[in-house]
Amino acid sequence: MNTEPIAVRRFREADIAPLVRILTANGQYDFPEVEGPEAMRRVGLCSAAVFLCAEIDNKVAGCIRATYDGARAIIHLLSVDPQFQKQNIGSTLVRAACTELKHRGAPTVAVTATEDSQSYWEGLDFELLPVFLMLKTRAR
């Protein structure tokens, strides 16, 4: 288990390659147009976005992406390098993102989660809501 401190900071261009590797390793790289390098660059420039990376010993260990539109805040993505999982990196990123979202004025924070990750989020005091996330991939 790692004993180096976890540093959380804003996304940088140099994070793209390690983040693609982490997302791919975790099965979270299904839509490169949403999760890929160009999307990362756009999110990094978006004033509504919170895009944070965790580092351990100057190595990217994970990331979190969230947005706040002035009324609602939502965490869209959390991913931790498999070699660093179960070392509080995810929860550190969630706390940092929630702190930033609250600082921006968000009254609550929601998360898009899978059934497999539900218990993880409940362990961080998120509650299951009776809503569904739907996706439109084609304009019409």
PyMOL commands that set and color helices and strands:
alter all, ss='L'
color gray80, all
select helices_A, chain A and resi 13-25+32-35+37-45+82-84+89-103+118-123
alter helices_A, ss='H'
color red, helices_A
select strands_A, chain A and resi 6-10+49-56+59-68+73-80+110-111
alter strands_A, ss='S'
color yellow, strands_A
deselect
rebuild
show_as cartoon
